[in-house]
């Protein structure tokens, strides 16, 4: 038997889904976290049932892409029972949706966030509400484990929902805005506050002698001194070459960045769970409107700092398909956590201040993303309507579980994809076509990849090793750092080439997972076209970066200036001649 979990966005459906099925689906204090139906078997009293976590929905017809998934799923299965999840604060306005979606079905209402509701002076008598609506009503916070699995069996005996009935036993909470909430909706205070948080997160993660940097060097010391010293005692030259020259340098380089990646994820989780992200979206909507996006795109773009593939999937929560396409086109230029090892590997060798270099690369990616959005903005923008998530203190347990999950996923990726790639790279770079152990320059890999060296010759790197390392990032960006460590040791070229290679990694198509996510959202043809365009333009960007580093800025300016003037004049022309019917009103609630 299938049981659907339905309700408004951010009502707690996924938290209930995880509790019933012991799953680890992502939850968040923000709309659009669930963008597709997730199924998993879980306890249903003494029996089993398949629970289906559906995206949040505001209207029975569905307005956004994620809402339409929910509406269509329920329409295709009109007899399946429903657990309607509703926040206590929003119960009164959620009831019309409940009756519209659940009429003719067996259904129960699950109330969430009841304690917070009661602290604000509200009253919700579960028994009286249930009797007045003739529907089973459950308090999610009062039920745990087996008690929750037993309570949902009320669906077995529940009668079908009929017409809309008046509710008794419910008193709304005080709708008061605290001083902190008012400050966080004041642009003069909130925007500097957000940028201060971002600067603090980057400083603690990347600055010399900061916690992130110290932990990184600790892991590197473990691999380079302790494990590498032990590997030199291996008697077999082949096994010693495999372990000491391939696996330890490559894996040590990538795993050394795990503490910094987790610190970056911790900042993203805190920003999302606290409710600050929704306020950032509301405050920056005007800025995004100027490049054809809207405030809802903030969530996808911020999530892009963690994982591009996951961020692309969140774009289904956008209301407008055109805005979704432009957001997906921008996301590859938002530096994900997989690009971080490459930036630090290259900047640590040739930049006096790696912290400043990494910050500059992150800002450069954001600037390119905004430029792409501006260039592709050709249509009027849909209205921006968004519900602000409540401010709350993030749960330390939730943060710990989330970071452990990310660490597990990263280590699995290192132990599978990256390890397999390192083994294959070592094999083909250590043996010739007759499978005899040989020097790297005489290997099969060198023979094949020597034909690719010309790709990076304009950036001062006519080297097959660099071409192979750069293109290996199409599988996973961490491969670039591990391959450079294995084939080159330290980067063998100057700062200009290091900067050019960093820009190539920044602007190239992220990885096969991101391409697959784009194909899922926009179709295979558009996904492969985007990936090919990004790979070709990344080479041009790297050449330009090398040229600029070498002092070509004065020559580049005359070429860039006409493009900037064209964009400014076009936006001015659109601002004068745009039809007034496209002006929208911003509503925050």
C-alpha angles and dihedrals in degrees: 000000000000121000118192122215107212136169147106119316114277093017095124102262095138093047088054090045091054091048093051097043103027088236127147100224113159116266127188146171091247141076119260098035090122108050101163141027113281118197129196136154117247144162119293102182105293091340135063131250137179110245118204118202108207127193118265118274134195102185133031091240095050122234107200127046093260092049091052089056089058095044093049093046092053091045091053092052106038097167101050116113120248135215102206108205116204135170112238090233092056099037096110095054093039094058096079088055090047093055092043094053101034104041108130094016135098104253144165131197118231114199118210135188090024096150093056088047092052092048088058091057099264125137127211117174102194095199095048092046090050093050094047094049096037088229130113110256122197132192106224095196092056093053127072136171114328092007090060093046089049094046095055089059085083083090089073093066100027116119121232116275111253128177129345114281132193116257126232131185095045127112117179119239123246111278097218128153115219123218090254092054091049091050092050090055092050107095094205090060104025101051095052087044092054092047090048090054090049092049091049091050092051092045094051091045104042111014118109112270091007117132093264093050093047093051091047092054090047092058092044091052090052092055101035099042110021104032097031090051091053091047092057089067093063105117099210111082092209094050091042091052091048095050102032101034102033118018103036098045093044098042093040092053093052099039090048088071095052095095092052093046090052091049089053091050090048090057092049092049092048091049091051100040096046092059092244092117094064090051090049088053092052094048095047097045091100092054093048091047089064091062097041099262131099140224093272089067088067091079094054093044093048091047086053088073086065105038128346094205093053091045091053090055091052090060087080085080091067117104098221125058090209091055089047092055093049092047091051089049089054098044099078088064092056103091110242124205091262091065092053096080090053094050093049093044092054100035094047090061101048112014121082091217112034090181092060091044093053092047090050092051092050091050091046090055092051090049092051091048091053091047091052090050090049094050093048096045103115105137140059117270125249117241116278112233120164139160114225114235114234119261110249142159110260114242112248089212092054091048092049092049092047093050092046089052091051091047090050092049091048094048091047089052091049092047094049119022099025095039091050090048091050092049092050091046092050092047095051094040095049102046134055126221090279090055093247120143106256145158116289094249090057096047130112091250092054092048093053099038096044086083089062099052093093090067092077098030092102087058093053096261111105089165129124091212092060092046091050093047093048095048092045086071089075086075094044127337092228086067090072093062095041093046092049089050092050100042102030108019095203119019105271100209137067133275093269092058092044090054091047092051090048090053090049091054090045095053102033123099105282105231144305091277091058091047090051091049090051090050090052092053103034106017133264096275095055092041094055091042090053092047093049092047092049093048093050094044090047090063090051091048090051092051090050091048091052091047092050092049089053091055104270096130093107091054094044095052096072089053095048098042096070090051092052091047091050092052094047093048092047092052090047091050091050091048091054099042102033113122113252092228089078094062108112135199120232116227123189123186 
